Amino acid sequence: MAVDRSETRWNGWGWTEQLDELSHNDRVWEWIARELNMGALLATPAVPLEEVELPAPRLAPDTLNALAEVVGEAWVKVSRQERASHARGKSYHDLLYLRAGNLADTTPDAVVYPGNPLETLELIQRCAERNIAVVPTGGGSSVVGGVNASPGESHDGVIVLNTTRMSRVLTIDEEALTAVVEAGVYGPDLEEQLAEKGFTLGHYPQSFQFSTLGGWIAARGAGQQSNKYGKAESWLVCAKLATPKGFWTTECFPASAAGPDLNDLVLGSEGTIGVITEATVKIQRIPEAKDYRGYLFGDFASGVAAAREIIQARLPVAMVRLSDENETHFFRAFSDAQKPNSFLRRIKKTLESWYLKSKGVSQRPCLMIVGIEGRKANVVGVSKVAGAIAKKHKALAIGPSAGKRWFEGRFHGPYARDPMLDHGLGADTLETSTRWSNILHLQEAMIPAIEGAIREGLPNQGARGIVMGHISHTYTDGASLYYTFVFPRDLEHDVRQWRAIKKAATESIVEHGGTISHHHGVGTDHADWMVEEKGPIGLGILKAVKDELDEAGIMNPGKLLP
Ligand SMILES: Cc1cc2nc3c(=O)[nH]c(=O)nc-3n(C[C@H](O)[C@H](O)[C@H](O)COP(=O)(O)OP(=O)(O)OC[C@H]3O[C@@H](n4cnc5c(N)ncnc54)[C@H](O)[C@@H]3O)c2cc1C
């Protein structure tokens, strides 16, 4: 089913009606305040939508009529709710603006919903004729400023082109195991349609419920089980785009030597060259069995060595996810803090700690979850081999309950961010990838870089941030590193504080051999570092492609390219 945006939080994450157990749980907030060395936390509620002042729309009635002629009047939306909820994406940085009601620079003049590729093309062409910027948007879950509805300096207005009416699986080729799918389909809707025929795409990002196929391709995303199902570039076969220059369909062969593969220009294009309206994707049969189980390692380095060995042995795992000491500790303690500290629980904790000690595992271990999906017989066999490798690296097998807990909670984490923001706290994430030979070096640089930037930006000298990392996507030559950090907000200058942390973290990534993004993309937030990533010639090539397809520069201005 399509997501009705009026039922989701316009300035936060998820369903408005989602049960919020965290906000009123004083134990959690007392615990966090202690961990961050802060005094009592302040109440910092968001400005309600009714109080937000939106800029006056710039589009004249005849322009709105011209757009309505294409899609029908009902699909050109100008309500406060539509304009505000399409102003920005869902990064921490975005939420600072949304929650403050500061939408002056990023409010679209209208949100337009085409129902098919032809309408999409016509909309783009009418916008090009009228010098109106077009921001293609699927779920709007970008965390890099990719859907900020800013018109750029030279445009006469900006629309958000919302793709989510285009949401059907059009055909399935059961012999080739491919499906042709409309790009605006949300994750759950796509999987439901494929499951009717026994198939899955298997792309489950943490944002699965609120993101779309087109967004996954355009941002070059990764689902949590990317080892089995692949990152977007592994499962995309070809795509159809509506561009200002006309329709463009990329080549659809299983392999070809006819020059460079142009699908790579679509993957990661972030709406800057056109709108992906349809895509052919590789699908798989729904797996017969799933096995997710946990291992505790004495330190991060041993876990990294085990993860590398599992992947380089080419074991067909779906996921290897390794948390560092801080992350393993934080999430355990965060979950504990939500429950009453009863006598029984204290006994249980003491026994657990004693058990770990007796097994020679440190008191700050690193949790690895290994996920395997496939035929029953294979799953059992692969799990045994993965377990043997973990054991070789001195891990303690803690069984399927840790895996089950992770699996069941795999989309819940983001719901904690809004209550944190309501309590004067910041919570942000960033990610990168590098070669195995550089993983520990990068990890050792990143934690102090982020911690240091948080400390420097804090008015209260005693307070601190908590920075934690994990590996969640692995390849034979390297892996991603993902960081989550929770910190006291500088309430007077929270955007400035965020910028300083982002700058320090990204500079550290670039200096220590990581990519500026493994799966979130570039948007506005990473664009300044694109020249370091691609080099001036590479950047020139990307600019030339944009100029070729979008001569007037109306497609998602200010994103991807500096
Ligand atoms: C809580 C949370 C968890 C997340 N977890 C993950 C994760 O596990 N893995 C991951 O990869 N990402 C993750 N993300 C980031 C985000 O969800 C992904 O980038 C996702 O792919 C975006 O999909 P979307 O439909 O929301 O795209 P949008 O946010 O709407 O758009 C993203 C970019 O793609 C462009 N775009 C969207 N649709 C089209 C189209 N049809 N044609 C052309 N351009 C288009 C937009 O212009 C924009 O530049 C997470 C984000 C949040 C908020």
The ligand as an SDF file (V2000), in Angstrom:
LIG
                    3D

 53 58  0  0  0  0  0  0  0  0999 V2000
   15.9840    6.1920    9.4020 C   0  0  0  0  0  0  0  0  0  0  0  0
   16.6650    6.0190    8.0830 C   0  0  0  0  0  0  0  0  0  0  0  0
   17.3210    4.8360    7.8070 C   0  0  0  0  0  0  0  0  0  0  0  0
   17.9590    4.6730    6.5750 C   0  0  0  0  0  0  0  0  0  0  0  0
   18.5660    3.4770    6.2970 N   0  0  0  0  0  0  0  0  0  0  0  0
   19.1280    3.2740    5.0930 C   0  0  0  0  0  0  0  0  0  0  0  0
   19.7080    2.0180    4.7520 C   0  0  0  0  0  0  0  0  0  0  0  0
   19.6910    1.0710    5.5510 O   0  0  0  0  0  0  0  0  0  0  0  0
   20.2500    1.8810    3.5210 N   0  0  0  0  0  0  0  0  0  0  0  0
   20.2410    2.8860    2.6150 C   0  0  0  0  0  0  0  0  0  0  0  0
   20.7210    2.6940    1.5020 O   0  0  0  0  0  0  0  0  0  0  0  0
   19.7410    4.1020    2.9200 N   0  0  0  0  0  0  0  0  0  0  0  0
   19.1620    4.3080    4.1080 C   0  0  0  0  0  0  0  0  0  0  0  0
   18.5910    5.5320    4.4010 N   0  0  0  0  0  0  0  0  0  0  0  0
   18.6390    6.6230    3.4230 C   0  0  0  0  0  0  0  0  0  0  0  0
   17.4150    6.6430    2.4560 C   0  0  0  0  0  0  0  0  0  0  0  0
   16.3320    5.9380    3.0070 O   0  0  0  0  0  0  0  0  0  0  0  0
   17.8220    6.0380    1.1480 C   0  0  0  0  0  0  0  0  0  0  0  0
   18.6790    6.9310    0.4850 O   0  0  0  0  0  0  0  0  0  0  0  0
   16.6740    5.6710    0.1960 C   0  0  0  0  0  0  0  0  0  0  0  0
   17.2210    4.9890   -0.8980 O   0  0  0  0  0  0  0  0  0  0  0  0
   15.9080    6.8520   -0.2920 C   0  0  0  0  0  0  0  0  0  0  0  0
   14.7090    6.4070   -0.9120 O   0  0  0  0  0  0  0  0  0  0  0  0
   13.4740    7.4030   -1.0330 P   0  0  0  0  0  0  0  0  0  0  0  0
   12.4360    6.7700   -1.8680 O   0  0  0  0  0  0  0  0  0  0  0  0
   13.0650    7.8650    0.2880 O   0  0  0  0  0  0  0  0  0  0  0  0
   14.1700    8.5450   -1.8620 O   0  0  0  0  0  0  0  0  0  0  0  0
   14.0920   10.1120   -1.6130 P   0  0  0  0  0  0  0  0  0  0  0  0
   14.5820   10.4550   -0.2760 O   0  0  0  0  0  0  0  0  0  0  0  0
   12.7620   10.6000   -2.0180 O   0  0  0  0  0  0  0  0  0  0  0  0
   15.1760   10.5790   -2.6910 O   0  0  0  0  0  0  0  0  0  0  0  0
   16.5290   10.2580   -2.5420 C   0  0  0  0  0  0  0  0  0  0  0  0
   17.2960   10.7970   -3.7620 C   0  0  0  0  0  0  0  0  0  0  0  0
   16.8830   10.1070   -4.9300 O   0  0  0  0  0  0  0  0  0  0  0  0
   16.2330   10.9830   -5.8450 C   0  0  0  0  0  0  0  0  0  0  0  0
   15.0890   10.2510   -6.3580 N   0  0  0  0  0  0  0  0  0  0  0  0
   14.0880    9.6600   -5.6510 C   0  0  0  0  0  0  0  0  0  0  0  0
   13.2620    9.0110   -6.4890 N   0  0  0  0  0  0  0  0  0  0  0  0
   13.7520    9.1940   -7.7280 C   0  0  0  0  0  0  0  0  0  0  0  0
   13.3530    8.7700   -9.0300 C   0  0  0  0  0  0  0  0  0  0  0  0
   12.2790    8.0010   -9.2260 N   0  0  0  0  0  0  0  0  0  0  0  0
   14.0880    9.1530  -10.0910 N   0  0  0  0  0  0  0  0  0  0  0  0
   15.1950    9.9110   -9.9270 C   0  0  0  0  0  0  0  0  0  0  0  0
   15.6240   10.3490   -8.7290 N   0  0  0  0  0  0  0  0  0  0  0  0
   14.9110    9.9790   -7.6500 C   0  0  0  0  0  0  0  0  0  0  0  0
   15.9040   12.2330   -5.0780 C   0  0  0  0  0  0  0  0  0  0  0  0
   15.8890   13.3610   -5.9040 O   0  0  0  0  0  0  0  0  0  0  0  0
   17.0150   12.2650   -4.0440 C   0  0  0  0  0  0  0  0  0  0  0  0
   18.1690   12.8330   -4.6010 O   0  0  0  0  0  0  0  0  0  0  0  0
   17.9500    5.7220    5.6300 C   0  0  0  0  0  0  0  0  0  0  0  0
   17.2790    6.9060    5.9280 C   0  0  0  0  0  0  0  0  0  0  0  0
   16.6380    7.0530    7.1340 C   0  0  0  0  0  0  0  0  0  0  0  0
   15.9100    8.3310    7.4160 C   0  0  0  0  0  0  0  0  0  0  0  0
  1  2  1  0
  2  3  1  0
  2 52  2  0
  3  4  2  0
  4  5  1  0
  4 50  1  0
  5  6  2  0
  6  7  1  0
  6 13  1  0
  7  8  2  0
  7  9  1  0
  9 10  1  0
 10 11  2  0
 10 12  1  0
 12 13  2  0
 13 14  1  0
 14 15  1  0
 14 50  1  0
 15 16  1  0
 16 17  1  0
 16 18  1  0
 18 19  1  0
 18 20  1  0
 20 21  1  0
 20 22  1  0
 22 23  1  0
 23 24  1  0
 24 25  2  0
 24 26  1  0
 24 27  1  0
 27 28  1  0
 28 29  2  0
 28 30  1  0
 28 31  1  0
 31 32  1  0
 32 33  1  0
 33 34  1  0
 33 48  1  0
 34 35  1  0
 35 36  1  0
 35 46  1  0
 36 37  1  0
 36 45  1  0
 37 38  2  0
 38 39  1  0
 39 40  1  0
 39 45  2  0
 40 41  1  0
 40 42  2  0
 42 43  1  0
 43 44  2  0
 44 45  1  0
 46 47  1  0
 46 48  1  0
 48 49  1  0
 50 51  2  0
 51 52  1  0
 52 53  1  0
M  END
$$$$
